[in-house]
Amino acid sequence: MEWKEIRQRARERLQGYCRVCPQCDGRACAGEVPGFGGVGTGSSFRANYESLAQWKVNMRTIHGARDGDPTLKLFGYDLSTPILGAPIAGAQANLGGAMSDAELTAVLLEGCRLAGTIGMAGHVGEIALEEIKRQAGRGIMIHKPLEQAKIIAWGRKMAEVGAAAFGIDIDGAGLINMRLAGIYVEPKTPAQLAELVQNIPLPFIVKGIMTPAEAELAVQAGAAAIVVSNHGGRVLDHTPGVAQVLPAIARRVKGKITILTDGAVRTGVDVLKMLALGADAVLVGRPLIVAAVGGGAAGVKCLLERMTGELVQAMILTGCKTLADIGPHLLYQEEL
Ligand SMILES: Cc1cc2nc3c(=O)[nH]c(=O)nc-3n(C[C@H](O)[C@H](O)[C@H](O)COP(=O)(O)O)c2cc1C
């Protein structure tokens, strides 16, 4: 399946929701939430794209790294790539019904598994449970920050089907879509976070961390991982870009907690940059929806393999044999 054809098919099916632009940078869809855009002026989505683009990579060619190995171990799984599927929900409102939540979740999780990685499911209840069961546990549900008892009940159900991990998008506390749907969401106190970690027998992920202080609070609560993320710029206007805040967060918590991140990761070089800035692995959102709508699970697999190929190429051209070789030294800093 050709990536160009997949994009063309998605463009036809997503009319009015996503234009499938040459650069998925949040300009054309600014303010389109529900939809594919960033909230308000769209500045947080654009900041993700721009902050990542501003980092430049040192090309290195005199070394012995003839091949790059993009594999890693995460949540007990051997993964073929450090690229995971981000949780996506609200298909009716955001995709205009091009796919239902059930179809989208199935295709994303299946495509990720076929590519040798793991997909996340959004707040889609029984659909997530059934799909993660069907994928023999290879999937992670990211629940909305509802009342404690509801989250704990879902975390335990996910443990019963052997999910790889479980978490909440703590930044969902401000999501317009939730308010429109009349669903109660709340920020969580450090004590509430610790209560979730203690009562859910799976590695716990806190998605939506943008400051070193909050990353430290997630560590203290006992979380297994954070996702440094502003929700693709969909919850709060005028945040910095993720690639701006990631280095300081990594300096504070690297090695104490798994650091995942997302926000305008579009190519294998973007993945390399995020790892160089301190992430252990990345999530991809909008481009995977395009791949799912345009090509089903095969489309998702195609995009993940394409980006992983680009990552390997970038590893060779920066002298990295393994992901562990990727570090801040790959990023260009002007010598004064
Ligand atoms: C249409 C759409 C729906 C989303 N639904 C969810 C969701 O249900 N839960 C969640 O944690 N994040 C959700 N996100 C955010 C993504 O998981 C991810 O953080 C973001 O899309 C990453 O940025 P990128 O799309 O630029 O790669 C959604 C994003 C989009 C575009």
The ligand as a MOL file (V3000), in Angstrom:
LIG
                    3D

  0  0  0     0  0            999 V3000
M  V30 BEGIN CTAB
M  V30 COUNTS 31 33 0 0 0
M  V30 BEGIN ATOM
M  V30 1 C -9.0310 13.6710 17.0950 0
M  V30 2 C -8.1940 13.4790 18.3320 0
M  V30 3 C -8.7100 12.7620 19.3950 0
M  V30 4 C -7.9480 12.5650 20.5420 0
M  V30 5 N -8.4570 11.8240 21.5840 0
M  V30 6 C -7.6970 11.6400 22.6970 0
M  V30 7 C -8.1890 10.8640 23.7810 0
M  V30 8 O -9.2940 10.3420 23.7680 0
M  V30 9 N -7.3810 10.6940 24.8700 0
M  V30 10 C -6.1340 11.2540 24.9340 0
M  V30 11 O -5.4380 11.0730 25.9340 0
M  V30 12 N -5.6520 11.9970 23.9090 0
M  V30 13 C -6.3930 12.1870 22.8100 0
M  V30 14 N -5.8850 12.9300 21.7760 0
M  V30 15 C -4.5080 13.4670 21.8810 0
M  V30 16 C -3.4940 12.4360 21.3670 0
M  V30 17 O -3.4610 11.2850 22.1560 0
M  V30 18 C -2.0620 13.0220 21.3310 0
M  V30 19 O -1.7190 13.5170 22.6050 0
M  V30 20 C -1.8760 14.1150 20.3000 0
M  V30 21 O -2.7250 13.9320 19.2040 0
M  V30 22 C -0.4100 14.1240 19.8610 0
M  V30 23 O -0.1500 15.1080 18.9440 0
M  V30 24 P -0.1240 14.8600 17.3340 0
M  V30 25 O -1.5420 14.5840 16.9360 0
M  V30 26 O 0.3440 16.1790 16.8340 0
M  V30 27 O 0.7960 13.7150 17.0510 0
M  V30 28 C -6.6470 13.1270 20.6290 0
M  V30 29 C -6.1310 13.8370 19.5190 0
M  V30 30 C -6.8850 14.0130 18.3940 0
M  V30 31 C -6.2870 14.7680 17.2320 0
M  V30 END ATOM
M  V30 BEGIN BOND
M  V30 1 1 1 2
M  V30 2 1 2 3
M  V30 3 2 2 30
M  V30 4 2 3 4
M  V30 5 1 4 5
M  V30 6 1 4 28
M  V30 7 2 5 6
M  V30 8 1 6 7
M  V30 9 1 6 13
M  V30 10 2 7 8
M  V30 11 1 7 9
M  V30 12 1 9 10
M  V30 13 2 10 11
M  V30 14 1 10 12
M  V30 15 2 12 13
M  V30 16 1 13 14
M  V30 17 1 14 15
M  V30 18 1 14 28
M  V30 19 1 15 16
M  V30 20 1 16 17
M  V30 21 1 16 18
M  V30 22 1 18 19
M  V30 23 1 18 20
M  V30 24 1 20 21
M  V30 25 1 20 22
M  V30 26 1 22 23
M  V30 27 1 23 24
M  V30 28 2 24 25
M  V30 29 1 24 26
M  V30 30 1 24 27
M  V30 31 2 28 29
M  V30 32 1 29 30
M  V30 33 1 30 31
M  V30 END BOND
M  V30 END CTAB
M  END
